[in-house]
Amino acid sequence: MSLRINAVVPDFEAQTSQGPIQFHEWIGDSWAILFSHPKDFTPVCTTEFGAVATLSAEWKKRGTKVIGVSVDGVEDHKRWADDIAKYSGSDVDFPIIADEGLKVSKLFDMLPEDAYLPDGRTPADSATVRSVFIIGPDKQLKLSMTYPMTVGRNFAEILRALDALQTTVKHGIATPADWTIGQDVIIPPSVSDDDAKQKFGEFEAVLPYLRKTSLK
């Protein structure tokens, strides 16, 4: 299937490093981030898992659950977690899905339906399993991004994007390029000037279609 923004993400059962889950039930009323990796015990992925582990308090502050997925088994995940903790200095306190059968990778359109893992496989056989999906409490996909194996993901940007998504949902606004919390936001064109004044107070009309305001 092809996943698009605002589509309900697939529900599935899976074994993880923390036991079995039903995905939608696991999300519950939280925001969630699913991030994928082509293989355990690989260098770039180890640094990325370490970054996610180090940000544990930040995810909790935002009411967000994180879950990894890699096309290896539970026992490999548990052993790999020791390396991740050694590298990052932070325990891996989130589950990692064991996607040996590629079910999740195919459901989230990271691999084609006819994909399989050959004997003696390398990370190149599942290289496209390198995506991040931010999912809302409504189980809808809010944002996705995919990286090549050679480029480590910027989890500070993923955190920034999560802040922007949660702010837009809460206040009914949009955010400009490079926005961070505390900066001015954009009033959607669908909101009239009168309604904008009533809802936000003063605003700056930079262009007829670009109005900025602060959130107080």
Contacts in CASP RR format, 6 or more apart in sequence:
PFRMAT RR
TARGET T0000
AUTHOR 0000-0000-0000
METHOD contacts of the structure
MODEL  1
MSLRINAVVPDFEAQTSQGPIQFHEWIGDSWAILFSHPKDFTPVCTTEFG
AVATLSAEWKKRGTKVIGVSVDGVEDHKRWADDIAKYSGSDVDFPIIADE
GLKVSKLFDMLPEDAYLPDGRTPADSATVRSVFIIGPDKQLKLSMTYPMT
VGRNFAEILRALDALQTTVKHGIATPADWTIGQDVIIPPSVSDDDAKQKF
GEFEAVLPYLRKTSLK
1 10 0 8 1.000
1 107 0 8 1.000
1 109 0 8 1.000
2 109 0 8 1.000
3 9 0 8 1.000
3 108 0 8 1.000
3 109 0 8 1.000
3 133 0 8 1.000
3 141 0 8 1.000
3 144 0 8 1.000
4 141 0 8 1.000
5 141 0 8 1.000
5 142 0 8 1.000
5 143 0 8 1.000
5 144 0 8 1.000
6 140 0 8 1.000
6 141 0 8 1.000
6 142 0 8 1.000
7 140 0 8 1.000
7 141 0 8 1.000
8 138 0 8 1.000
8 139 0 8 1.000
8 140 0 8 1.000
8 141 0 8 1.000
9 23 0 8 1.000
9 34 0 8 1.000
9 108 0 8 1.000
9 133 0 8 1.000
9 135 0 8 1.000
9 139 0 8 1.000
9 140 0 8 1.000
9 141 0 8 1.000
10 23 0 8 1.000
10 107 0 8 1.000
10 108 0 8 1.000
11 22 0 8 1.000
11 23 0 8 1.000
11 24 0 8 1.000
11 139 0 8 1.000
12 22 0 8 1.000
12 23 0 8 1.000
12 103 0 8 1.000
12 104 0 8 1.000
12 107 0 8 1.000
13 20 0 8 1.000
13 21 0 8 1.000
13 22 0 8 1.000
13 23 0 8 1.000
14 20 0 8 1.000
14 21 0 8 1.000
14 23 0 8 1.000
14 97 0 8 1.000
14 98 0 8 1.000
14 99 0 8 1.000
14 103 0 8 1.000
14 104 0 8 1.000
15 73 0 8 1.000
15 74 0 8 1.000
15 97 0 8 1.000
15 98 0 8 1.000
16 67 0 8 1.000
16 74 0 8 1.000
16 77 0 8 1.000
16 95 0 8 1.000
16 96 0 8 1.000
16 97 0 8 1.000
16 98 0 8 1.000
17 74 0 8 1.000
17 77 0 8 1.000
17 78 0 8 1.000
17 81 0 8 1.000
17 92 0 8 1.000
17 95 0 8 1.000
17 96 0 8 1.000
17 98 0 8 1.000
18 94 0 8 1.000
18 95 0 8 1.000
19 74 0 8 1.000
19 95 0 8 1.000
21 95 0 8 1.000
21 97 0 8 1.000
24 139 0 8 1.000
26 32 0 8 1.000
26 65 0 8 1.000
26 67 0 8 1.000
27 65 0 8 1.000
27 135 0 8 1.000
27 136 0 8 1.000
27 137 0 8 1.000
27 139 0 8 1.000
28 137 0 8 1.000
29 137 0 8 1.000
30 63 0 8 1.000
30 64 0 8 1.000
30 65 0 8 1.000
30 137 0 8 1.000
31 62 0 8 1.000
31 63 0 8 1.000
31 64 0 8 1.000
31 65 0 8 1.000
31 134 0 8 1.000
31 135 0 8 1.000
31 136 0 8 1.000
31 137 0 8 1.000
31 162 0 8 1.000
31 165 0 8 1.000
31 166 0 8 1.000
32 64 0 8 1.000
32 65 0 8 1.000
32 66 0 8 1.000
32 67 0 8 1.000
32 134 0 8 1.000
32 135 0 8 1.000
32 136 0 8 1.000
33 59 0 8 1.000
33 64 0 8 1.000
33 65 0 8 1.000
33 66 0 8 1.000
33 67 0 8 1.000
33 132 0 8 1.000
33 133 0 8 1.000
33 134 0 8 1.000
33 135 0 8 1.000
33 158 0 8 1.000
33 162 0 8 1.000
34 67 0 8 1.000
34 68 0 8 1.000
34 69 0 8 1.000
34 108 0 8 1.000
34 132 0 8 1.000
34 133 0 8 1.000
34 135 0 8 1.000
35 48 0 8 1.000
35 52 0 8 1.000
35 66 0 8 1.000
35 67 0 8 1.000
35 68 0 8 1.000
35 69 0 8 1.000
35 131 0 8 1.000
35 132 0 8 1.000
35 133 0 8 1.000
35 153 0 8 1.000
36 68 0 8 1.000
36 69 0 8 1.000
36 70 0 8 1.000
36 104 0 8 1.000
36 105 0 8 1.000
36 108 0 8 1.000
36 110 0 8 1.000
36 129 0 8 1.000
36 130 0 8 1.000
36 131 0 8 1.000
36 132 0 8 1.000
37 45 0 8 1.000
37 48 0 8 1.000
37 49 0 8 1.000
37 68 0 8 1.000
37 69 0 8 1.000
37 70 0 8 1.000
37 129 0 8 1.000
37 130 0 8 1.000
38 45 0 8 1.000
38 70 0 8 1.000
38 71 0 8 1.000
38 123 0 8 1.000
38 124 0 8 1.000
38 125 0 8 1.000
38 126 0 8 1.000
38 127 0 8 1.000
38 128 0 8 1.000
38 129 0 8 1.000
38 130 0 8 1.000
38 149 0 8 1.000
39 45 0 8 1.000
39 70 0 8 1.000
39 71 0 8 1.000
39 72 0 8 1.000
39 121 0 8 1.000
39 122 0 8 1.000
39 123 0 8 1.000
39 126 0 8 1.000
40 70 0 8 1.000
40 72 0 8 1.000
40 73 0 8 1.000
40 76 0 8 1.000
40 77 0 8 1.000
40 79 0 8 1.000
40 80 0 8 1.000
41 76 0 8 1.000
41 80 0 8 1.000
41 83 0 8 1.000
42 123 0 8 1.000
42 149 0 8 1.000
44 149 0 8 1.000
44 150 0 8 1.000
44 151 0 8 1.000
44 152 0 8 1.000
45 70 0 8 1.000
46 80 0 8 1.000
46 83 0 8 1.000
46 84 0 8 1.000
46 87 0 8 1.000
47 87 0 8 1.000
47 88 0 8 1.000
47 152 0 8 1.000
48 152 0 8 1.000
48 153 0 8 1.000
48 155 0 8 1.000
49 68 0 8 1.000
49 80 0 8 1.000
49 84 0 8 1.000
49 88 0 8 1.000
49 92 0 8 1.000
50 84 0 8 1.000
50 87 0 8 1.000
50 88 0 8 1.000
50 89 0 8 1.000
50 90 0 8 1.000
50 92 0 8 1.000
51 88 0 8 1.000
51 153 0 8 1.000
51 155 0 8 1.000
52 59 0 8 1.000
52 66 0 8 1.000
52 68 0 8 1.000
52 94 0 8 1.000
52 155 0 8 1.000
53 84 0 8 1.000
53 85 0 8 1.000
53 88 0 8 1.000
53 89 0 8 1.000
53 90 0 8 1.000
53 91 0 8 1.000
53 92 0 8 1.000
53 93 0 8 1.000
53 94 0 8 1.000
54 88 0 8 1.000
54 89 0 8 1.000
54 90 0 8 1.000
55 155 0 8 1.000
55 159 0 8 1.000
56 90 0 8 1.000
56 93 0 8 1.000
56 94 0 8 1.000
58 159 0 8 1.000
59 65 0 8 1.000
59 66 0 8 1.000
62 159 0 8 1.000
62 162 0 8 1.000
62 163 0 8 1.000
62 166 0 8 1.000
64 162 0 8 1.000
65 94 0 8 1.000
66 94 0 8 1.000
67 94 0 8 1.000
67 95 0 8 1.000
67 96 0 8 1.000
67 97 0 8 1.000
68 94 0 8 1.000
68 95 0 8 1.000
68 96 0 8 1.000
68 97 0 8 1.000
69 96 0 8 1.000
69 97 0 8 1.000
69 99 0 8 1.000
69 104 0 8 1.000
69 105 0 8 1.000
69 129 0 8 1.000
70 77 0 8 1.000
70 96 0 8 1.000
70 97 0 8 1.000
70 98 0 8 1.000
70 99 0 8 1.000
70 129 0 8 1.000
71 99 0 8 1.000
71 100 0 8 1.000
71 101 0 8 1.000
71 102 0 8 1.000
71 105 0 8 1.000
71 117 0 8 1.000
71 126 0 8 1.000
71 129 0 8 1.000
72 80 0 8 1.000
72 98 0 8 1.000
72 100 0 8 1.000
73 98 0 8 1.000
73 100 0 8 1.000
74 98 0 8 1.000
76 98 0 8 1.000
77 96 0 8 1.000
77 98 0 8 1.000
80 96 0 8 1.000
81 91 0 8 1.000
81 92 0 8 1.000
81 96 0 8 1.000
84 92 0 8 1.000
85 91 0 8 1.000
85 92 0 8 1.000
97 104 0 8 1.000
99 105 0 8 1.000
99 129 0 8 1.000
100 117 0 8 1.000
101 117 0 8 1.000
102 111 0 8 1.000
102 115 0 8 1.000
102 116 0 8 1.000
102 117 0 8 1.000
102 126 0 8 1.000
105 111 0 8 1.000
105 115 0 8 1.000
105 126 0 8 1.000
105 129 0 8 1.000
106 112 0 8 1.000
106 113 0 8 1.000
106 115 0 8 1.000
108 131 0 8 1.000
108 133 0 8 1.000
110 128 0 8 1.000
110 129 0 8 1.000
110 130 0 8 1.000
110 131 0 8 1.000
110 146 0 8 1.000
111 126 0 8 1.000
111 128 0 8 1.000
111 129 0 8 1.000
115 126 0 8 1.000
117 125 0 8 1.000
117 126 0 8 1.000
118 125 0 8 1.000
123 149 0 8 1.000
124 149 0 8 1.000
127 148 0 8 1.000
127 149 0 8 1.000
128 146 0 8 1.000
130 146 0 8 1.000
130 147 0 8 1.000
130 148 0 8 1.000
130 149 0 8 1.000
131 144 0 8 1.000
131 145 0 8 1.000
131 146 0 8 1.000
131 147 0 8 1.000
132 143 0 8 1.000
132 144 0 8 1.000
132 145 0 8 1.000
132 146 0 8 1.000
132 153 0 8 1.000
132 158 0 8 1.000
133 141 0 8 1.000
133 143 0 8 1.000
133 144 0 8 1.000
134 141 0 8 1.000
134 142 0 8 1.000
134 143 0 8 1.000
134 144 0 8 1.000
134 158 0 8 1.000
134 161 0 8 1.000
134 162 0 8 1.000
134 165 0 8 1.000
135 141 0 8 1.000
135 142 0 8 1.000
136 142 0 8 1.000
136 165 0 8 1.000
142 165 0 8 1.000
143 161 0 8 1.000
143 165 0 8 1.000
145 153 0 8 1.000
145 158 0 8 1.000
147 153 0 8 1.000
160 179 0 8 1.000
160 180 0 8 1.000
163 180 0 8 1.000
163 181 0 8 1.000
164 175 0 8 1.000
164 179 0 8 1.000
167 173 0 8 1.000
167 175 0 8 1.000
167 181 0 8 1.000
167 185 0 8 1.000
167 215 0 8 1.000
168 174 0 8 1.000
168 175 0 8 1.000
171 185 0 8 1.000
171 215 0 8 1.000
172 188 0 8 1.000
173 185 0 8 1.000
173 186 0 8 1.000
173 187 0 8 1.000
173 188 0 8 1.000
173 213 0 8 1.000
173 215 0 8 1.000
174 185 0 8 1.000
174 186 0 8 1.000
174 187 0 8 1.000
174 188 0 8 1.000
175 185 0 8 1.000
175 186 0 8 1.000
176 183 0 8 1.000
176 184 0 8 1.000
176 185 0 8 1.000
176 186 0 8 1.000
176 212 0 8 1.000
179 185 0 8 1.000
182 214 0 8 1.000
182 215 0 8 1.000
184 204 0 8 1.000
184 212 0 8 1.000
184 213 0 8 1.000
184 214 0 8 1.000
185 212 0 8 1.000
185 213 0 8 1.000
185 214 0 8 1.000
185 215 0 8 1.000
186 210 0 8 1.000
186 211 0 8 1.000
186 212 0 8 1.000
187 196 0 8 1.000
187 200 0 8 1.000
187 203 0 8 1.000
187 211 0 8 1.000
187 212 0 8 1.000
187 213 0 8 1.000
189 209 0 8 1.000
191 199 0 8 1.000
193 205 0 8 1.000
193 211 0 8 1.000
196 203 0 8 1.000
196 211 0 8 1.000
196 213 0 8 1.000
197 203 0 8 1.000
200 213 0 8 1.000
200 215 0 8 1.000
201 213 0 8 1.000
202 213 0 8 1.000
203 211 0 8 1.000
203 212 0 8 1.000
203 213 0 8 1.000
204 211 0 8 1.000
204 212 0 8 1.000
204 213 0 8 1.000
205 211 0 8 1.000
206 212 0 8 1.000
END
